[in-house]
Amino acid sequence: MTLSPDQTIILIIWGIPINATLFYTWIVMAILTIASMLITRNLRPDIPPNRWRTTLEVIVQGIQEQIREISQGPSRHLLYFSGTLFLFVATSNLLLVIPGFEPPTSSLSTTTALAISVVIAVPLFGVISRGVGGYLRTYIEPSFIMLPFNIISEFSRGLSLAIRLYGNLMSGAVIAVILLGVAPFFFPVVMDVLGLLTGMIQAYIFAILATVYISSATAPSTPKKLEKDRS
């Protein structure tokens, strides 16, 4: 039983083996890019929106509303990052209905890469929003003794994101294999439905956690802190 698409070599380009994780990641990226270009190619006020554009607008507005509720402030700067994370993970999991497709999110390499992108994005958004000094001060709040604990917390967030996403998706794959061995004619349909539901939930949770982490790094100082700074 192959639990990770990393073990499957799809093709070799210039002597470099391309495994299933990388190959299917390219497919997901191509689908999202081409679909976005096709849906928005006639984005003009004089042309009424079709069903695909309406669907895309509903998805984008839904993501933006969720981000706005969490950040309690401007959400556009988070929309591009968290929205992309959600669409990538969700599309990868939705394509499970295609026979032979192995979602790249079932690989620890992909989930780790996504988690690292969040770990890097948190300080970047924090510096942009609060400045270098303002962001670095968060590591010594409420006191300097919290510095090592805050640093450890930053890295543990990324680790927990990667393990959570990978573990939940892989547990579903293992359960599916076991159930297929017990009743191969009944459980495939049930497991496909559960797999799609689990994949969407995981995409939502991953994007929400990324938004929470970034929002905490970009949040303004508390009123008490502001009064202290003014004095």
Sequence and secondary structure as in RCSB ss.txt:
>XXXX:A:sequence
MTLSPDQTIILIIWGIPINATLFYTWIVMAILTIASMLITRNLRPDIPPNRWRTTLEVIVQGIQEQIREISQGPS
RHLLYFSGTLFLFVATSNLLLVIPGFEPPTSSLSTTTALAISVVIAVPLFGVISRGVGGYLRTYIEPSFIMLPFN
IISEFSRGLSLAIRLYGNLMSGAVIAVILLGVAPFFFPVVMDVLGLLTGMIQAYIFAILATVYISSATAPSTPKK
LEKDRS
>XXXX:A:secstr
    GGG EEEEETTEEEEHHHHHHHHHHHHHHHHHHHHTTT  TTS   HHHHHHHHHHHHHHHHHHHHHSS  
HHHHHHHHHHHHHHHHHHHGGGSTT   GGGSHHHHHHHHHHHHHHHHHHHHHHHHHHHHHHGGG S GGGHHHH
HHHHHHHHHHHHHHHHHHHHHHHHHHHHHHHH TTTHHHHHHHHHHHHHHHHHHHHHHHHHHHHHHHH    HHH
HHHHH 
